[in-house]
Every structure is written in C-alpha cells, then in structure tokens.
C-alpha cells in the first residue's frame, strides 16, 4: 500500500513555476477553488468553495487558472 498526498499538487506546481509563496488554483468556468497551498488551507481556503468567498485575499494571494497540460 502507498499513500500519496496530492492535496495541494496543482497549487504547489504553480508556486514553483511562478516563484510565488501563496497560490490559489481555480476553475475558469465555475470560479471555484481547485487547489491551494497548505498555508492557505490552514487559513480556511478549501477545494470546491467559490472564489468570491476569498476575495479579501486577492491582493495578497495570486489566483491562477488551472493548466492541466502543465501538471501532466
């Protein structure tokens, strides 16, 4: 058996790619959170929640659309 923690995979890929500490990856069509860095998750940013709920973080946190080809 193996356990793989991919909970923040998309956010960590974008964090490394863009040189940012805190990132929220969103779904373009539905504007919901797909992934967030661990620090943001501890602050209450959860997958599946609407981005509008976290608009107070937008000046501090970079919100980027998901790019699945890059993650593959």
PQR file with spaces between the fields and no chain letter, atoms N, CA, C, O and H, PARSE charges and radii, in Angstrom:
ATOM       1  N    UNK     1       0.821   -1.175    0.000 -0.4000 1.5000
ATOM       2  CA   UNK     1       0.000    0.000    0.000 -0.0000 2.0000
ATOM       3  C    UNK     1       0.874    1.251    0.000  0.5500 1.7000
ATOM       4  O    UNK     1       1.959    1.271    0.580 -0.5500 1.4000
ATOM       5  N    UNK     2       0.382    2.277   -0.655 -0.4000 1.5000
ATOM       6  CA   UNK     2       1.097    3.556   -0.680 -0.0000 2.0000
ATOM       7  C    UNK     2       0.091    4.685   -0.532  0.5500 1.7000
ATOM       8  O    UNK     2      -1.030    4.612   -1.036 -0.5500 1.4000
ATOM       9  H    UNK     2      -0.500    2.261   -1.127  0.4000 1.0000
ATOM      10  N    UNK     3       0.500    5.701    0.150 -0.4000 1.5000
ATOM      11  CA   UNK     3      -0.328    6.896    0.316 -0.0000 2.0000
ATOM      12  C    UNK     3       0.393    8.061   -0.336  0.5500 1.7000
ATOM      13  O    UNK     3       1.531    8.371    0.015 -0.5500 1.4000
ATOM      14  H    UNK     3       1.410    5.761    0.560  0.4000 1.0000
ATOM      15  N    UNK     4      -0.266    8.702   -1.277 -0.4000 1.5000
ATOM      16  CA   UNK     4       0.305    9.850   -1.963 -0.0000 2.0000
ATOM      17  C    UNK     4      -0.524   11.068   -1.602  0.5500 1.7000
ATOM      18  O    UNK     4      -1.730   11.099   -1.847 -0.5500 1.4000
ATOM      19  H    UNK     4      -1.191    8.451   -1.562  0.4000 1.0000
ATOM      20  N    UNK     5       0.115   12.064   -1.024 -0.4000 1.5000
ATOM      21  CA   UNK     5      -0.583   13.290   -0.630 -0.0000 2.0000
ATOM      22  C    UNK     5      -0.518   14.275   -1.789  0.5500 1.7000
ATOM      23  O    UNK     5       0.484   14.968   -1.968 -0.5500 1.4000
ATOM      24  H    UNK     5       1.094   12.039   -0.825  0.4000 1.0000
ATOM      25  N    UNK     6      -1.588   14.336   -2.573 -0.4000 1.5000
ATOM      26  CA   UNK     6      -1.646   15.243   -3.717 -0.0000 2.0000
ATOM      27  C    UNK     6      -2.668   16.344   -3.476  0.5500 1.7000
ATOM      28  O    UNK     6      -3.199   16.923   -4.424 -0.5500 1.4000
ATOM      29  H    UNK     6      -2.402   13.773   -2.427  0.4000 1.0000
ATOM      30  N    UNK     7      -2.939   16.628   -2.224 -0.4000 1.5000
ATOM      31  CA   UNK     7      -3.973   17.576   -1.848 -0.0000 2.0000
ATOM      32  C    UNK     7      -3.718   18.978   -2.392  0.5500 1.7000
ATOM      33  O    UNK     7      -4.663   19.667   -2.776 -0.5500 1.4000
ATOM      34  H    UNK     7      -2.508   16.158   -1.455  0.4000 1.0000
ATOM      35  N    UNK     8      -2.483   19.404   -2.433 -0.4000 1.5000
ATOM      36  CA   UNK     8      -2.143   20.746   -2.908 -0.0000 2.0000
ATOM      37  C    UNK     8      -1.248   20.694   -4.142  0.5500 1.7000
ATOM      38  O    UNK     8      -0.472   21.618   -4.387 -0.5500 1.4000
ATOM      39  H    UNK     8      -1.715   18.844   -2.121  0.4000 1.0000
ATOM      40  N    UNK     9      -1.351   19.630   -4.908 -0.4000 1.5000
ATOM      41  CA   UNK     9      -0.447   19.416   -6.036 -0.0000 2.0000
ATOM      42  C    UNK     9      -0.474   20.557   -7.050  0.5500 1.7000
ATOM      43  O    UNK     9       0.576   21.093   -7.404 -0.5500 1.4000
ATOM      44  H    UNK     9      -1.981   18.879   -4.709  0.4000 1.0000
ATOM      45  N    UNK    10      -1.658   20.932   -7.520 -0.4000 1.5000
ATOM      46  CA   UNK    10      -1.752   21.999   -8.522 -0.0000 2.0000
ATOM      47  C    UNK    10      -1.181   23.307   -7.989  0.5500 1.7000
ATOM      48  O    UNK    10      -0.447   23.997   -8.696 -0.5500 1.4000
ATOM      49  H    UNK    10      -2.511   20.497   -7.232  0.4000 1.0000
ATOM      50  N    UNK    11      -1.511   23.650   -6.757 -0.4000 1.5000
ATOM      51  CA   UNK    11      -1.025   24.896   -6.155 -0.0000 2.0000
ATOM      52  C    UNK    11       0.492   24.872   -5.997  0.5500 1.7000
ATOM      53  O    UNK    11       1.156   25.878   -6.249 -0.5500 1.4000
ATOM      54  H    UNK    11      -2.107   23.089   -6.183  0.4000 1.0000
ATOM      55  N    UNK    12       1.040   23.747   -5.585 -0.4000 1.5000
ATOM      56  CA   UNK    12       2.490   23.666   -5.431 -0.0000 2.0000
ATOM      57  C    UNK    12       3.209   23.726   -6.773  0.5500 1.7000
ATOM      58  O    UNK    12       4.293   24.303   -6.862 -0.5500 1.4000
ATOM      59  H    UNK    12       0.501   22.930   -5.380  0.4000 1.0000
ATOM      60  N    UNK    13       2.625   23.141   -7.822 -0.4000 1.5000
ATOM      61  CA   UNK    13       3.203   23.260   -9.170 -0.0000 2.0000
ATOM      62  C    UNK    13       3.244   24.723   -9.596  0.5500 1.7000
ATOM      63  O    UNK    13       4.261   25.194  -10.105 -0.5500 1.4000
ATOM      64  H    UNK    13       1.744   22.672   -7.750  0.4000 1.0000
ATOM      65  N    UNK    14       2.154   25.437   -9.393 -0.4000 1.5000
ATOM      66  CA   UNK    14       2.090   26.851   -9.777 -0.0000 2.0000
ATOM      67  C    UNK    14       3.007   27.715   -8.913  0.5500 1.7000
ATOM      68  O    UNK    14       3.587   28.684   -9.402 -0.5500 1.4000
ATOM      69  H    UNK    14       1.328   25.055   -8.980  0.4000 1.0000
ATOM      70  N    UNK    15       3.136   27.379   -7.664 -0.4000 1.5000
ATOM      71  CA   UNK    15       4.015   28.114   -6.760 -0.0000 2.0000
ATOM      72  C    UNK    15       5.464   28.025   -7.241  0.5500 1.7000
ATOM      73  O    UNK    15       6.170   29.033   -7.287 -0.5500 1.4000
ATOM      74  H    UNK    15       2.664   26.592   -7.266  0.4000 1.0000
ATOM      75  N    UNK    16       5.896   26.836   -7.594 -0.4000 1.5000
ATOM      76  CA   UNK    16       7.254   26.644   -8.121 -0.0000 2.0000
ATOM      77  C    UNK    16       7.421   27.295   -9.483  0.5500 1.7000
ATOM      78  O    UNK    16       8.435   27.943   -9.746 -0.5500 1.4000
ATOM      79  H    UNK    16       5.323   26.018   -7.558  0.4000 1.0000
ATOM      80  N    UNK    17       6.448   27.129  -10.335 -0.4000 1.5000
ATOM      81  CA   UNK    17       6.506   27.655  -11.699 -0.0000 2.0000
ATOM      82  C    UNK    17       6.590   29.182  -11.720  0.5500 1.7000
ATOM      83  O    UNK    17       7.341   29.752  -12.511 -0.5500 1.4000
ATOM      84  H    UNK    17       5.625   26.603  -10.122  0.4000 1.0000
ATOM      85  N    UNK    18       5.833   29.834  -10.865 -0.4000 1.5000
ATOM      86  CA   UNK    18       5.724   31.289  -10.885 -0.0000 2.0000
ATOM      87  C    UNK    18       6.570   31.982   -9.819  0.5500 1.7000
ATOM      88  O    UNK    18       6.640   33.210   -9.781 -0.5500 1.4000
ATOM      89  H    UNK    18       5.223   29.371  -10.222  0.4000 1.0000
ATOM      90  N    UNK    19       7.215   31.195   -8.951 -0.4000 1.5000
ATOM      91  CA   UNK    19       8.044   31.779   -7.905 -0.0000 2.0000
ATOM      92  C    UNK    19       7.254   32.513   -6.836  0.5500 1.7000
ATOM      93  O    UNK    19       7.708   33.524   -6.301 -0.5500 1.4000
ATOM      94  H    UNK    19       7.159   30.197   -8.982  0.4000 1.0000
ATOM      95  N    UNK    20       6.069   32.000   -6.525 -0.4000 1.5000
ATOM      96  CA   UNK    20       5.190   32.620   -5.537 -0.0000 2.0000
ATOM      97  C    UNK    20       5.068   31.732   -4.311  0.5500 1.7000
ATOM      98  O    UNK    20       5.218   30.513   -4.403 -0.5500 1.4000
ATOM      99  H    UNK    20       5.700   31.178   -6.959  0.4000 1.0000
ATOM     100  N    UNK    21       4.796   32.341   -3.164 -0.4000 1.5000
ATOM     101  CA   UNK    21       4.625   31.552   -1.944 -0.0000 2.0000
ATOM     102  C    UNK    21       3.207   31.016   -1.803  0.5500 1.7000
ATOM     103  O    UNK    21       3.003   29.837   -1.512 -0.5500 1.4000
ATOM     104  H    UNK    21       4.675   33.330   -3.089  0.4000 1.0000
ATOM     105  N    UNK    22       2.234   31.888   -2.013 -0.4000 1.5000
ATOM     106  CA   UNK    22       0.837   31.500   -1.802 -0.0000 2.0000
ATOM     107  C    UNK    22       0.049   31.598   -3.098  0.5500 1.7000
ATOM     108  O    UNK    22       0.031   32.647   -3.743 -0.5500 1.4000
ATOM     109  H    UNK    22       2.400   32.845   -2.250  0.4000 1.0000
ATOM     110  N    UNK    23      -0.601   30.505   -3.480 -0.4000 1.5000
ATOM     111  CA   UNK    23      -1.326   30.427   -4.744 -0.0000 2.0000
ATOM     112  C    UNK    23      -2.647   29.699   -4.539  0.5500 1.7000
ATOM     113  O    UNK    23      -2.730   28.713   -3.806 -0.5500 1.4000
ATOM     114  H    UNK    23      -0.586   29.653   -2.956  0.4000 1.0000
ATOM     115  N    UNK    24      -3.681   30.211   -5.208 -0.4000 1.5000
ATOM     116  CA   UNK    24      -4.954   29.500   -5.322 -0.0000 2.0000
ATOM     117  C    UNK    24      -5.132   29.175   -6.799  0.5500 1.7000
ATOM     118  O    UNK    24      -5.062   30.066   -7.645 -0.5500 1.4000
ATOM     119  H    UNK    24      -3.615   31.011   -5.803  0.4000 1.0000
ATOM     120  N    UNK    25      -5.362   27.904   -7.110 -0.4000 1.5000
ATOM     121  CA   UNK    25      -5.643   27.488   -8.485 -0.0000 2.0000
ATOM     122  C    UNK    25      -7.151   27.349   -8.599  0.5500 1.7000
ATOM     123  O    UNK    25      -7.799   26.709   -7.770 -0.5500 1.4000
ATOM     124  H    UNK    25      -5.419   27.180   -6.422  0.4000 1.0000
ATOM     125  N    UNK    26      -7.705   27.970   -9.659 -0.4000 1.5000
ATOM     126  CA   UNK    26      -9.162   27.981   -9.796 -0.0000 2.0000
ATOM     127  C    UNK    26      -9.609   27.331  -11.098  0.5500 1.7000
ATOM     128  O    UNK    26      -8.824   27.129  -12.024 -0.5500 1.4000
ATOM     129  H    UNK    26      -7.179   28.490  -10.332  0.4000 1.0000
ATOM     130  N    UNK    27     -10.881   27.017  -11.134 -0.4000 1.5000
ATOM     131  CA   UNK    27     -11.553   26.529  -12.326 -0.0000 2.0000
ATOM     132  C    UNK    27     -12.083   27.763  -13.061  0.5500 1.7000
ATOM     133  O    UNK    27     -12.817   28.556  -12.473 -0.5500 1.4000
ATOM     134  H    UNK    27     -11.519   27.182  -10.382  0.4000 1.0000
ATOM     135  N    UNK    28     -11.730   27.933  -14.313 -0.4000 1.5000
ATOM     136  CA   UNK    28     -12.120   29.127  -15.071 -0.0000 2.0000
ATOM     137  C    UNK    28     -13.630   29.263  -15.236  0.5500 1.7000
ATOM     138  O    UNK    28     -14.169   30.360  -15.089 -0.5500 1.4000
ATOM     139  H    UNK    28     -11.133   27.288  -14.791  0.4000 1.0000
ATOM     140  N    UNK    29     -14.307   28.183  -15.535 -0.4000 1.5000
ATOM     141  CA   UNK    29     -15.737   28.243  -15.842 -0.0000 2.0000
ATOM     142  C    UNK    29     -16.588   28.484  -14.599  0.5500 1.7000
ATOM     143  O    UNK    29     -17.505   29.305  -14.630 -0.5500 1.4000
ATOM     144  H    UNK    29     -13.869   27.292  -15.655  0.4000 1.0000
ATOM     145  N    UNK    30     -16.301   27.792  -13.526 -0.4000 1.5000
ATOM     146  CA   UNK    30     -17.169   27.851  -12.346 -0.0000 2.0000
ATOM     147  C    UNK    30     -16.633   28.767  -11.252  0.5500 1.7000
ATOM     148  O    UNK    30     -17.329   29.034  -10.273 -0.5500 1.4000
ATOM     149  H    UNK    30     -15.556   27.126  -13.501  0.4000 1.0000
ATOM     150  N    UNK    31     -15.415   29.245  -11.407 -0.4000 1.5000
ATOM     151  CA   UNK    31     -14.778   30.128  -10.425 -0.0000 2.0000
ATOM     152  C    UNK    31     -14.829   29.547   -9.017  0.5500 1.7000
ATOM     153  O    UNK    31     -15.301   30.185   -8.076 -0.5500 1.4000
ATOM     154  H    UNK    31     -14.849   29.028  -12.203  0.4000 1.0000
ATOM     155  N    UNK    32     -14.334   28.327   -8.901 -0.4000 1.5000
ATOM     156  CA   UNK    32     -14.211   27.676   -7.604 -0.0000 2.0000
ATOM     157  C    UNK    32     -12.750   27.301   -7.375  0.5500 1.7000
ATOM     158  O    UNK    32     -11.969   27.195   -8.320 -0.5500 1.4000
ATOM     159  H    UNK    32     -13.951   27.808   -9.666  0.4000 1.0000
ATOM     160  N    UNK    33     -12.398   27.104   -6.123 -0.4000 1.5000
ATOM     161  CA   UNK    33     -11.045   26.707   -5.752 -0.0000 2.0000
ATOM     162  C    UNK    33     -10.833   25.244   -6.120  0.5500 1.7000
ATOM     163  O    UNK    33     -11.616   24.377   -5.733 -0.5500 1.4000
ATOM     164  H    UNK    33     -13.033   27.190   -5.355  0.4000 1.0000
ATOM     165  N    UNK    34      -9.769   24.979   -6.869 -0.4000 1.5000
ATOM     166  CA   UNK    34      -9.380   23.603   -7.161 -0.0000 2.0000
ATOM     167  C    UNK    34      -8.288   23.147   -6.208  0.5500 1.7000
ATOM     168  O    UNK    34      -8.271   21.998   -5.767 -0.5500 1.4000
ATOM     169  H    UNK    34      -9.133   25.684   -7.184  0.4000 1.0000
ATOM     170  N    UNK    35      -7.371   24.068   -5.893 -0.4000 1.5000
ATOM     171  CA   UNK    35      -6.234   23.725   -5.059 -0.0000 2.0000
ATOM     172  C    UNK    35      -5.679   24.990   -4.417  0.5500 1.7000
ATOM     173  O    UNK    35      -5.767   26.078   -4.986 -0.5500 1.4000
ATOM     174  H    UNK    35      -7.385   25.001   -6.251  0.4000 1.0000
ATOM     175  N    UNK    36      -5.108   24.837   -3.233 -0.4000 1.5000
ATOM     176  CA   UNK    36      -4.474   25.956   -2.541 -0.0000 2.0000
ATOM     177  C    UNK    36      -3.260   25.424   -1.788  0.5500 1.7000
ATOM     178  O    UNK    36      -3.194   24.243   -1.448 -0.5500 1.4000
ATOM     179  H    UNK    36      -5.036   23.953   -2.771  0.4000 1.0000
ATOM     180  N    UNK    37      -2.310   26.304   -1.534 -0.4000 1.5000
ATOM     181  CA   UNK    37      -1.126   25.895   -0.787 -0.0000 2.0000
ATOM     182  C    UNK    37      -1.527   25.537    0.646  0.5500 1.7000
ATOM     183  O    UNK    37      -2.588   25.943    1.122 -0.5500 1.4000
ATOM     184  H    UNK    37      -2.364   27.264   -1.810  0.4000 1.0000
ATOM     185  N    UNK    38      -0.679   24.783    1.320 -0.4000 1.5000
ATOM     186  CA   UNK    38      -1.004   24.301    2.666 -0.0000 2.0000
ATOM     187  C    UNK    38      -1.297   25.435    3.641  0.5500 1.7000
ATOM     188  O    UNK    38      -2.216   25.329    4.454 -0.5500 1.4000
ATOM     189  H    UNK    38       0.183   24.453    0.934  0.4000 1.0000
ATOM     190  N    UNK    39      -0.530   26.517    3.570 -0.4000 1.5000
ATOM     191  CA   UNK    39      -0.753   27.648    4.485 -0.0000 2.0000
ATOM     192  C    UNK    39      -2.147   28.254    4.285  0.5500 1.7000
ATOM     193  O    UNK    39      -2.818   28.614    5.252 -0.5500 1.4000
ATOM     194  H    UNK    39       0.216   26.603    2.910  0.4000 1.0000
ATOM     195  N    UNK    40      -2.577   28.364    3.023 -0.4000 1.5000
ATOM     196  CA   UNK    40      -3.917   28.891    2.747 -0.0000 2.0000
ATOM     197  C    UNK    40      -4.991   27.924    3.211  0.5500 1.7000
ATOM     198  O    UNK    40      -6.044   28.346    3.689 -0.5500 1.4000
ATOM     199  H    UNK    40      -2.032   28.071    2.237  0.4000 1.0000
ATOM     200  N    UNK    41      -4.734   26.630    3.074 -0.4000 1.5000
ATOM     201  CA   UNK    41      -5.715   25.647    3.547 -0.0000 2.0000
ATOM     202  C    UNK    41      -5.914   25.762    5.054  0.5500 1.7000
ATOM     203  O    UNK    41      -7.032   25.636    5.552 -0.5500 1.4000
ATOM     204  H    UNK    41      -3.878   26.287    2.686  0.4000 1.0000
ATOM     205  N    UNK    42      -4.822   26.002    5.773 -0.4000 1.5000
ATOM     206  CA   UNK    42      -4.935   26.183    7.223 -0.0000 2.0000
ATOM     207  C    UNK    42      -5.742   27.436    7.560  0.5500 1.7000
ATOM     208  O    UNK    42      -6.369   27.515    8.616 -0.5500 1.4000
ATOM     209  H    UNK    42      -3.914   26.105    5.368  0.4000 1.0000
ATOM     210  N    UNK    43      -5.721   28.424    6.643 -0.4000 1.5000
ATOM     211  CA   UNK    43      -6.469   29.670    6.845 -0.0000 2.0000
ATOM     212  C    UNK    43      -7.926   29.545    6.407  0.5500 1.7000
ATOM     213  O    UNK    43      -8.689   30.505    6.522 -0.5500 1.4000
ATOM     214  H    UNK    43      -5.212   28.360    5.785  0.4000 1.0000
ATOM     215  N    UNK    44      -8.325   28.363    5.901 -0.4000 1.5000
ATOM     216  CA   UNK    44      -9.725   28.134    5.566 -0.0000 2.0000
ATOM     217  C    UNK    44     -10.064   28.043    4.097  0.5500 1.7000
ATOM     218  O    UNK    44     -11.233   27.866    3.753 -0.5500 1.4000
ATOM     219  H    UNK    44      -7.706   27.583    5.807  0.4000 1.0000
ATOM     220  N    UNK    45      -9.076   28.157    3.210 -0.4000 1.5000
ATOM     221  CA   UNK    45      -9.331   28.034    1.771 -0.0000 2.0000
ATOM     222  C    UNK    45      -9.429   26.549    1.445  0.5500 1.7000
ATOM     223  O    UNK    45      -8.440   25.823    1.536 -0.5500 1.4000
ATOM     224  H    UNK    45      -8.127   28.301    3.489  0.4000 1.0000
ATOM     225  N    UNK    46     -10.607   26.106    1.071 -0.4000 1.5000
ATOM     226  CA   UNK    46     -10.844   24.681    0.792 -0.0000 2.0000
ATOM     227  C    UNK    46     -11.241   24.464   -0.658  0.5500 1.7000
ATOM     228  O    UNK    46     -11.877   25.322   -1.270 -0.5500 1.4000
ATOM     229  H    UNK    46     -11.410   26.697    0.997  0.4000 1.0000
ATOM     230  N    UNK    47     -10.868   23.324   -1.200 -0.4000 1.5000
ATOM     231  CA   UNK    47     -11.242   22.961   -2.562 -0.0000 2.0000
ATOM     232  C    UNK    47     -12.757   22.896   -2.683  0.5500 1.7000
ATOM     233  O    UNK    47     -13.448   22.415   -1.785 -0.5500 1.4000
ATOM     234  H    UNK    47     -10.351   22.628   -0.703  0.4000 1.0000
ATOM     235  N    UNK    48     -13.265   23.393   -3.822 -0.4000 1.5000
ATOM     236  CA   UNK    48     -14.692   23.346   -4.097 -0.0000 2.0000
ATOM     237  C    UNK    48     -15.460   24.577   -3.655  0.5500 1.7000
ATOM     238  O    UNK    48     -16.617   24.745   -4.041 -0.5500 1.4000
ATOM     239  H    UNK    48     -12.703   23.784   -4.551  0.4000 1.0000
ATOM     240  N    UNK    49     -14.854   25.439   -2.859 -0.4000 1.5000
ATOM     241  CA   UNK    49     -15.545   26.642   -2.408 -0.0000 2.0000
ATOM     242  C    UNK    49     -15.431   27.744   -3.455  0.5500 1.7000
ATOM     243  O    UNK    49     -14.445   27.782   -4.191 -0.5500 1.4000
ATOM     244  H    UNK    49     -13.915   25.302   -2.545  0.4000 1.0000
ATOM     245  N    UNK    50     -16.413   28.645   -3.543 -0.4000 1.5000
ATOM     246  CA   UNK    50     -16.364   29.720   -4.545 -0.0000 2.0000
ATOM     247  C    UNK    50     -15.247   30.721   -4.252  0.5500 1.7000
ATOM     248  O    UNK    50     -14.970   31.043   -3.097 -0.5500 1.4000
ATOM     249  H    UNK    50     -17.214   28.614   -2.945  0.4000 1.0000
ATOM     250  N    UNK    51     -14.614   31.205   -5.322 -0.4000 1.5000
ATOM     251  CA   UNK    51     -13.548   32.197   -5.174 -0.0000 2.0000
ATOM     252  C    UNK    51     -14.042   33.474   -4.508  0.5500 1.7000
ATOM     253  O    UNK    51     -13.285   34.124   -3.787 -0.5500 1.4000
ATOM     254  H    UNK    51     -14.840   30.943   -6.260  0.4000 1.0000
ATOM     255  N    UNK    52     -15.281   33.837   -4.735 -0.4000 1.5000
ATOM     256  CA   UNK    52     -15.824   35.069   -4.158 -0.0000 2.0000
ATOM     257  C    UNK    52     -15.725   35.076   -2.634  0.5500 1.7000
ATOM     258  O    UNK    52     -15.663   36.136   -2.012 -0.5500 1.4000
ATOM     259  H    UNK    52     -15.895   33.308   -5.321  0.4000 1.0000
ATOM     260  N    UNK    53     -15.709   33.919   -2.058 -0.4000 1.5000
ATOM     261  CA   UNK    53     -15.605   33.800   -0.600 -0.0000 2.0000
ATOM     262  C    UNK    53     -14.231   34.253   -0.091  0.5500 1.7000
ATOM     263  O    UNK    53     -14.080   34.598    1.081 -0.5500 1.4000
ATOM     264  H    UNK    53     -15.759   33.058   -2.563  0.4000 1.0000
ATOM     265  N    UNK    54     -13.228   34.248   -0.985 -0.4000 1.5000
ATOM     266  CA   UNK    54     -11.864   34.592   -0.592 -0.0000 2.0000
ATOM     267  C    UNK    54     -11.357   35.851   -1.280  0.5500 1.7000
ATOM     268  O    UNK    54     -10.148   36.057   -1.388 -0.5500 1.4000
ATOM     269  H    UNK    54     -13.351   33.968   -1.937  0.4000 1.0000
ATOM     270  N    UNK    55     -12.272   36.691   -1.745 -0.4000 1.5000
ATOM     271  CA   UNK    55     -11.876   37.905   -2.467 -0.0000 2.0000
ATOM     272  C    UNK    55     -11.025   38.835   -1.605  0.5500 1.7000
ATOM     273  O    UNK    55     -10.249   39.624   -2.145 -0.5500 1.4000
ATOM     274  H    UNK    55     -13.254   36.523   -1.658  0.4000 1.0000
ATOM     275  N    UNK    56     -11.148   38.762   -0.288 -0.4000 1.5000
ATOM     276  CA   UNK    56     -10.329   39.594    0.599 -0.0000 2.0000
ATOM     277  C    UNK    56      -8.852   39.220    0.540  0.5500 1.7000
ATOM     278  O    UNK    56      -8.006   39.996    0.985 -0.5500 1.4000
ATOM     279  H    UNK    56     -11.778   38.121    0.150  0.4000 1.0000
ATOM     280  N    UNK    57      -8.528   38.054    0.004 -0.4000 1.5000
ATOM     281  CA   UNK    57      -7.141   37.618   -0.116 -0.0000 2.0000
ATOM     282  C    UNK    57      -6.504   37.974   -1.460  0.5500 1.7000
ATOM     283  O    UNK    57      -5.295   37.812   -1.625 -0.5500 1.4000
ATOM     284  H    UNK    57      -9.215   37.424   -0.357  0.4000 1.0000
ATOM     285  N    UNK    58      -7.293   38.454   -2.417 -0.4000 1.5000
ATOM     286  CA   UNK    58      -6.800   38.621   -3.778 -0.0000 2.0000
ATOM     287  C    UNK    58      -5.631   39.589   -3.911  0.5500 1.7000
ATOM     288  O    UNK    58      -4.824   39.435   -4.829 -0.5500 1.4000
ATOM     289  H    UNK    58      -8.275   38.585   -2.283  0.4000 1.0000
ATOM     290  N    UNK    59      -5.508   40.574   -3.038 -0.4000 1.5000
ATOM     291  CA   UNK    59      -4.374   41.485   -3.114 -0.0000 2.0000
ATOM     292  C    UNK    59      -3.087   40.857   -2.628  0.5500 1.7000
ATOM     293  O    UNK    59      -2.000   41.305   -2.991 -0.5500 1.4000
ATOM     294  H    UNK    59      -6.163   40.699   -2.293  0.4000 1.0000
ATOM     295  N    UNK    60      -3.201   39.813   -1.804 -0.4000 1.5000
ATOM     296  CA   UNK    60      -2.049   39.169   -1.184 -0.0000 2.0000
ATOM     297  C    UNK    60      -1.700   37.852   -1.867  0.5500 1.7000
ATOM     298  O    UNK    60      -0.530   37.480   -1.955 -0.5500 1.4000
ATOM     299  H    UNK    60      -4.084   39.448   -1.509  0.4000 1.0000
ATOM     300  N    UNK    61      -2.716   37.155   -2.345 -0.4000 1.5000
ATOM     301  CA   UNK    61      -2.560   35.813   -2.907 -0.0000 2.0000
ATOM     302  C    UNK    61      -2.809   35.855   -4.405  0.5500 1.7000
ATOM     303  O    UNK    61      -3.733   36.525   -4.865 -0.5500 1.4000
ATOM     304  H    UNK    61      -3.666   37.457   -2.273  0.4000 1.0000
ATOM     305  N    UNK    62      -1.997   35.150   -5.161 -0.4000 1.5000
ATOM     306  CA   UNK    62      -2.177   35.061   -6.610 -0.0000 2.0000
ATOM     307  C    UNK    62      -3.194   33.964   -6.913  0.5500 1.7000
ATOM     308  O    UNK    62      -3.063   32.833   -6.445 -0.5500 1.4000
ATOM     309  H    UNK    62      -1.246   34.605   -4.787  0.4000 1.0000
ATOM     310  N    UNK    63      -4.203   34.314   -7.697 -0.4000 1.5000
ATOM     311  CA   UNK    63      -5.209   33.351   -8.143 -0.0000 2.0000
ATOM     312  C    UNK    63      -4.935   33.075   -9.613  0.5500 1.7000
ATOM     313  O    UNK    63      -4.931   33.996  -10.431 -0.5500 1.4000
ATOM     314  H    UNK    63      -4.310   35.233   -8.077  0.4000 1.0000
ATOM     315  N    UNK    64      -4.706   31.806   -9.953 -0.4000 1.5000
ATOM     316  CA   UNK    64      -4.363   31.435  -11.326 -0.0000 2.0000
ATOM     317  C    UNK    64      -5.317   30.356  -11.828  0.5500 1.7000
ATOM     318  O    UNK    64      -5.794   29.533  -11.046 -0.5500 1.4000
ATOM     319  H    UNK    64      -4.710   31.058   -9.289  0.4000 1.0000
ATOM     320  N    UNK    65      -5.595   30.359  -13.135 -0.4000 1.5000
ATOM     321  CA   UNK    65      -6.438   29.289  -13.692 -0.0000 2.0000
ATOM     322  C    UNK    65      -5.639   27.987  -13.794  0.5500 1.7000
ATOM     323  O    UNK    65      -4.418   28.004  -13.952 -0.5500 1.4000
ATOM     324  H    UNK    65      -5.207   31.027  -13.770  0.4000 1.0000
ATOM     325  N    UNK    66      -6.335   26.887  -13.703 -0.4000 1.5000
ATOM     326  CA   UNK    66      -5.694   25.577  -13.811 -0.0000 2.0000
ATOM     327  C    UNK    66      -5.179   25.357  -15.226  0.5500 1.7000
ATOM     328  O    UNK    66      -5.841   25.712  -16.202 -0.5500 1.4000
ATOM     329  H    UNK    66      -7.327   26.874  -13.574  0.4000 1.0000
ATOM     330  N    UNK    67      -3.996   24.770  -15.327 -0.4000 1.5000
ATOM     331  CA   UNK    67      -3.399   24.413  -16.613 -0.0000 2.0000
ATOM     332  C    UNK    67      -3.002   22.938  -16.558  0.5500 1.7000
ATOM     333  O    UNK    67      -1.853   22.599  -16.272 -0.5500 1.4000
ATOM     334  H    UNK    67      -3.458   24.482  -14.534  0.4000 1.0000
ATOM     335  N    UNK    68      -3.966   22.080  -16.835 -0.4000 1.5000
ATOM     336  CA   UNK    68      -3.790   20.649  -16.672 -0.0000 2.0000
ATOM     337  C    UNK    68      -2.687   20.055  -17.546  0.5500 1.7000
ATOM     338  O    UNK    68      -2.053   19.075  -17.154 -0.5500 1.4000
ATOM     339  H    UNK    68      -4.899   22.356  -17.066  0.4000 1.0000
ATOM     340  N    UNK    69      -2.452   20.628  -18.716 -0.4000 1.5000
ATOM     341  CA   UNK    69      -1.364   20.142  -19.575 -0.0000 2.0000
ATOM     342  C    UNK    69      -0.015   20.302  -18.871  0.5500 1.7000
ATOM     343  O    UNK    69       0.853   19.437  -18.985 -0.5500 1.4000
ATOM     344  H    UNK    69      -2.967   21.424  -19.035  0.4000 1.0000
ATOM     345  N    UNK    70       0.159   21.399  -18.152 -0.4000 1.5000
ATOM     346  CA   UNK    70       1.405   21.640  -17.418 -0.0000 2.0000
ATOM     347  C    UNK    70       1.566   20.635  -16.281  0.5500 1.7000
ATOM     348  O    UNK    70       2.672   20.145  -16.053 -0.5500 1.4000
ATOM     349  H    UNK    70      -0.546   22.102  -18.060  0.4000 1.0000
ATOM     350  N    UNK    71       0.501   20.321  -15.571 -0.4000 1.5000
ATOM     351  CA   UNK    71       0.580   19.418  -14.436 -0.0000 2.0000
ATOM     352  C    UNK    71       0.869   17.972  -14.862  0.5500 1.7000
ATOM     353  O    UNK    71       1.461   17.196  -14.113 -0.5500 1.4000
ATOM     354  H    UNK    71      -0.397   20.719  -15.756  0.4000 1.0000
ATOM     355  N    UNK    72       0.442   17.636  -16.070 -0.4000 1.5000
ATOM     356  CA   UNK    72       0.682   16.278  -16.567 -0.0000 2.0000
ATOM     357  C    UNK    72       2.163   16.068  -16.785  0.5500 1.7000
ATOM     358  O    UNK    72       2.578   14.987  -17.203 -0.5500 1.4000
ATOM     359  H    UNK    72      -0.039   18.267  -16.678  0.4000 1.0000
